[in-house]
């Protein structure tokens, strides 16, 4: 309970991530778009100096989990590098606030077994095997399968 981290699955998650970068040049246009309810990205990376301008649209970004945050590394002096990592599939994971549970995508059913296994191993390694009590693997509409873990 109360742990978080990041993992870069070797084969990505199978989802294309659209990343927006907030810089001094485009911040006013970006704030205007977000304020009108138009959010055309999956992640937002910002320079530290423009974060205060994003506070005006925090009520739109916050509930969707898109507000740049130093805990997730989305506030950076090198936003291009952060955006590249996110586009390559780097994901943040954390336990639920009240329960020691982590929900995390490791790939798609169309992935080969070896690819899913390597992504799974990378996630387990980033969490630390000692902190894991049990694991249930499932696809979106399937029953869960409890895994033997040692």
N, C-alpha and C positions, 0 to 999 in steps of 0.2 A: 504494500500500500504506500502510495506517495512517491513512486519512482518514475522516472522518465528518461528518455534517451532518443538517439537517432540511429538509423540503420540504412545502409546502402545495399539493397539486395543486388546480388551479382547480375541478375537478369531483369531487374526492374519489377514493377508491379503489373505491367501490362496496360497501365492507364497513362494516356498522354496528358501531361500537366502543362497548363498555360500559366506562365509566370509574368507578372507585371513588375516593373521596376520604377519606384517613385524617386525622381531626381529633382533638383531645383528647376530644371527646364520644363518638366511636364507635370509638376505637382498641382498647379492650379487647374489644368484641364482634367486631370485624374480625379481631383476632389469634386469638380463639377459633375462629372459623369457618375461617380458613386452617389453623390447627393441626389441625383435624379433617379436613382434606383437601378442604374445600369452597371452591373458587375460582370465583366467579360474575362475573368481570370480565376484560376484555382489557387493561386498563392500570390502574395504581395511582399516584395522585398523593398526596403527603404533605406536611404541614407539617414544617418542620425539627425542631420539638420532639418529634414523635412517632416519628421514624425509629428512635431507640434501642429503642423498644418493638417495632418491626417486626423487629429483629434476631433475636428468638426464633423467628420463622417464616421466616427467610432461607433455610433449607434447602429450603423449599417454593417460595418466590418466585424465588430466584436461578436455578435451572436452567430455569425457564420464561421468564426475562427480565422478570419483573414487579417485582423489587425496585426501589423508587424510587432514583434515581441523579441527582446533579447534572449529569452529562455529558449526560443526556437531558432535563434540565429538569423531571423529575418530582418534585423536591423544591423546593417553592416557598412563599413567604409568601402568594401569591395562587393557591391551588389551583383555584379555580373557573374562572379565566381559562385556566389550563393545560388543565383538563378540557374546556373548550369547544373549544379548538384541536384537541385530540385527537379529539373527537367529530366535528369538521368535516372530519377526514381528514388532519391533519398527521401525517407519518410521519418516523421517523428512519432514516437509511441509514448503512451503514459498509462498509468493505472487509472481506473475510474476513481472519482473523488471519495465515494463511500465504501467501495469494495476493491479488493486486490485482484482486479480482472483487467486484462489487456485485450482489446479487440484490434486485430491488425491484418491487413490484406498482405498476402505473400505472393500472389500471382493470380492467373486465370486458369480455368479448367482446360483451356487449349494449350497450356504449357506442357512440355514433356515432364515426366516424373522426375528426371534428374534435375531439371531447372527448378521445379517446385521444392525439391529436397534441398538444393543449395541455398535458395532464398530462405527456407525454413531454418536451416542451420545458421545462417547469418543473423537472423532475428534472435534465435536462442542465445547465440554467442554475445550479442549486444545487450541482452537482458541480464545474462549471467545465469548459468544452469543451477547454481546453488539457490537462487531466489525463486525458482519455479517449482510449484508443488504438483500440478498436473496440467495437461494440455489436451484441448479438444479441437479437432480440425474439422472444418465444414465449409461447404460452398453456400451461396446465398440462400437457396431454397431446399437444402438437403438436411437430413438429420446429422447431428454431430457424431464424430468418431473419436472416442478417447484413445490417446496414444500411450504406449508404454514408453516411459522416459527414465533414463538412468544417467 
